[in-house]
Each structure stands twice: as C-alpha cells, then as structure tokens.
Amino acid sequence: MRWVFTWPYRVALAGVYRAGFKPWQLTLLALATNVWVGVLLLRGDRLVPGLLLIPAGLFDILDGAIARLRHEDSRLGAFLDSVLDRVSDLILFGCLYWSLAGQDETVEAALALATLVIALFVSHIRAEAEAAGVTLSEGYFQRLERYIAMMIGLPVPGALLPALAVLTVLGGATVLQRGWAALARTEAGG
C-alpha cells in the first residue's frame, strides 16, 4: 500500500517540515483527531469520522519521518508514539464498537471489537519480539491499511461490514504471520 502514496507522502512531508512542526506536535494532533473521530462515532456519525481519518493518518505517519529529518528521533519518542497509536486504535475501534452495539448492529459491532483485539495483538507480538531481540515488521494488514479500510468503510454506505470483515480476516492473518516469524527468528537466534 505504501508505494501508492509515495508521491503524496513526500509532498505532505515537505510541507509539514517547512511549516516547522515538531514530531510530538504531530503525535498529539493524531491523537486529538482520533478523539474527535471517536466522539463523532459515538454520536452515530460516519461520513465526517471517515474523512477525519485522513489527517489523523497523515499526522501518524509523518511524526516519525519528521523526527528523523530533524534528528530528533529518540527511543522515548518512539515509545510514546507507539503507546499513543494503541490509544488511538482503542478510541477508533472501541467507539465504533460502542456505537454499533447501541444500534443493534451486532455483526458489525463484533467485527469492530475483533479488529480492535487483533490490532492490539499485532502490536503486542511485535513488542514482545523486540524485547526478545528480534526485529519484526512484516504483516499483511498493519496500521496504514486499517486506516485506509476505515476511510472507505465509514463514509461509503454499505461498506462498513465488508471493511470490518476484511480487517478481521487479514488482521488475523497478520497475527499468524508475525507470530510465526517471531517464533522462527527467536528459535534461530537462540
């Protein structure tokens, strides 16, 4: 997916860099935008939250790049970014679950909850692998793909159920893929 967005990404990165944004500002902007998305989801809105995921996703992918460009990258910054990314996932999919459950859309609500659990598990596997000294970054569906699926699933009528189903299935495949890679690399290193 990343190759589709290479040119727009570079333009956005140059603009944010020239505007003087600090990495922590972008991280907090991503979190604040996700909080706004969550509030709107709880109100039952779908169009605006889907559109707001575009700047939220941009802030999220640009914070690390800006940190590297400004030579401000640090382990603390990476840690805070990772934790706030999980908080943002919790807000997005938790609020979506709550909203859908309140509207008696049980299949969609269950898939939103499954997607949340899977997203947290994908991140947890990576964290545990890195704690064991194994670098792990592969995965069919990671954060960028989740955002794109929700950018389509939320505002497009009838697209939420298929988007959540795809996120659940491919997220589950990512859990298996990362788990297998972590086991293989840990065993090979030990």
C-alpha positions in Angstrom: 0.0 0.0 0.0 2.8 2.4 0.8 4.0 2.6 -2.8 0.6 4.1 -3.9 1.1 7.0 -1.5 4.8 7.7 -2.1 4.4 11.0 -4.0 1.6 12.5 -1.9 3.5 11.4 1.2 6.7 13.3 0.1 4.7 16.4 -0.7 3.0 16.3 2.7 6.3 15.6 4.5 7.9 18.6 2.8 5.0 20.9 3.7 4.9 19.8 7.4 8.7 20.0 7.6 8.7 23.6 6.2 5.9 24.6 8.5 8.1 23.8 11.4 6.1 21.1 13.1 7.8 19.1 15.8 7.3 15.3 16.0 5.5 15.4 19.3 3.1 18.0 17.9 2.1 15.7 15.1 1.7 12.8 17.5 -0.6 14.8 19.7 -2.5 16.1 16.6 -3.0 12.5 15.5 -4.4 11.6 19.0 -6.6 14.6 19.2 -8.0 13.9 15.7 -8.8 10.3 16.7 -10.5 11.6 19.9 -12.7 13.8 17.7 -13.4 10.8 15.4 -14.4 8.7 18.5 -16.8 11.4 19.7 -18.4 11.6 16.3 -18.7 7.8 16.1 -20.4 7.7 19.4 -22.9 10.2 18.1 -23.6 7.9 15.2 -21.8 9.9 12.5 -19.9 8.0 9.8 -19.0 10.4 7.0 -17.0 13.0 8.9 -15.1 10.5 11.0 -14.2 8.6 7.9 -12.9 11.9 6.4 -11.1 12.9 9.6 -9.1 9.7 9.5 -7.2 11.2 6.5 -5.5 13.9 8.5 -5.2 11.6 11.6 -3.4 9.0 9.4 -1.2 11.7 7.9 -0.2 13.0 11.3 0.5 9.5 12.4 2.9 8.6 9.6 4.6 11.9 9.4 5.6 12.2 13.1 8.4 9.6 12.8 9.6 10.9 9.5 9.8 14.5 10.9 11.7 13.2 13.9 14.3 11.6 11.6 14.5 14.6 9.3 15.0 17.0 12.3 17.4 14.5 14.0 15.0 14.5 17.0 14.3 10.8 16.9 14.7 9.0 20.2 13.7 5.8 22.0 11.4 7.9 24.2 9.7 9.5 21.2 9.2 6.1 19.5 7.8 4.6 22.7 5.3 7.5 23.2 4.3 7.3 19.6 3.7 3.6 19.8 1.6 3.9 23.0 -0.5 6.8 21.6 -1.0 4.8 18.4 -2.5 2.0 20.5 -4.7 4.5 22.4 -5.9 5.8 19.0 -6.7 2.3 17.9 -8.6 1.8 21.1 -10.6 5.0 20.6 -11.4 4.3 16.9 -12.5 0.7 17.2 -13.8 1.0 20.8 -16.1 3.9 19.9 -17.1 2.2 16.7 -18.0 -1.0 18.6 -20.0 1.0 21.2 -21.9 2.9 18.5 -22.7 -0.2 16.5 -23.7 -2.2 19.6 -26.0 0.6 20.6 -27.7 0.5 17.2 -28.2 -3.3 17.4 -25.7 -3.9 14.5 -24.3 -7.0 16.3 -22.3 -8.5 13.4 -20.6 -5.1 12.7 -20.1 -4.5 16.4 -18.5 -7.9 16.9 -16.2 -7.3 13.9 -15.2 -3.9 15.3 -14.3 -5.5 18.6 -12.4 -8.3 16.9 -10.5 -5.8 14.8 -9.5 -3.9 18.0 -8.3 -7.0 19.7 -6.4 -8.1 16.6 -4.8 -4.7 16.2 -3.6 -4.7 19.8 -2.3 -8.3 19.4 -0.4 -7.5 16.3 1.4 -4.7 18.1 1.9 -6.8 21.2 3.6 -9.6 19.2 6.0 -7.0 17.7 6.8 -5.6 21.2 7.4 -9.0 22.7 9.6 -10.0 19.7 11.6 -6.8 20.0 12.0 -7.4 23.8 13.5 -10.8 22.8 15.9 -9.1 20.4 14.0 -9.9 17.2 13.2 -7.2 14.7 9.7 -7.7 13.3 7.9 -5.5 10.9 6.0 -7.8 8.4 2.3 -8.1 8.2 -0.4 -8.1 5.5 -2.5 -5.5 7.4 -1.0 -3.0 9.7 -2.0 0.4 10.9 -1.9 2.2 7.5 -4.1 -0.5 5.9 -6.5 -0.3 8.8 -6.9 3.4 8.4 -7.5 3.1 4.7 -10.1 0.4 5.2 -11.9 2.6 7.7 -11.6 5.7 5.5 -13.6 3.7 2.9 -15.8 1.7 5.3 -17.1 4.6 7.4 -18.3 7.1 4.8 -19.4 4.8 2.0 -22.9 3.4 2.5 -22.8 -0.4 2.9 -19.0 -0.6 3.0 -18.5 -0.8 6.8 -19.4 -4.5 7.1 -17.1 -5.6 4.3 -14.3 -3.3 5.6 -14.5 -4.7 9.1 -14.7 -8.3 7.7 -11.5 -7.7 5.7 -9.8 -6.1 8.7 -10.7 -9.1 10.9 -9.6 -11.8 8.4 -6.4 -10.1 7.2 -5.6 -8.8 10.7 -5.9 -12.4 11.9 -3.6 -13.5 9.1 -1.1 -10.8 10.2 -1.2 -12.1 13.8 -0.3 -15.6 12.4 2.3 -14.2 10.1 4.0 -12.2 12.8 3.7 -15.0 15.4 5.3 -17.5 13.0 8.1 -15.1 12.0 8.8 -14.2 15.7 9.0 -17.9 16.7 11.2 -18.8 13.8 13.6 -15.9 14.4 13.7 -16.3 18.1 14.5 -20.0 17.7 17.1 -19.3 15.1 18.8 -16.7 17.3 18.7 -18.9 20.4 
